[in-house]
Amino acid sequence: MSEMLYTVKEVAEILKTNVAYVYKLKNVGLLKFMKLGSIKCRKSTLEAFLEKYDGMDLTDPGNIVELGLEEK
């Protein structure tokens, strides 16, 4: 059976980013978590997040823009 829940560290590894950035995504409400001992993200939630923000620049989660439309 494949994993259904991911820890923050596992989400960071999947997204190829760091734990602090995953917490930033959580804190601004872009990525939902549940608390079961520690906070965890459902696989389906992470997949929906990736689908929703495909083609977007999430460098600053408070200012999401389409790739190619960023200010120079």
Summary of the structure (lengths in Angstrom):
residues: 72
radius of gyration: 12.8
end to end distance: 45.6
largest distance: 45.6
contacts: 155
relative contact order: 0.17
helix: 38%
strand: 18%
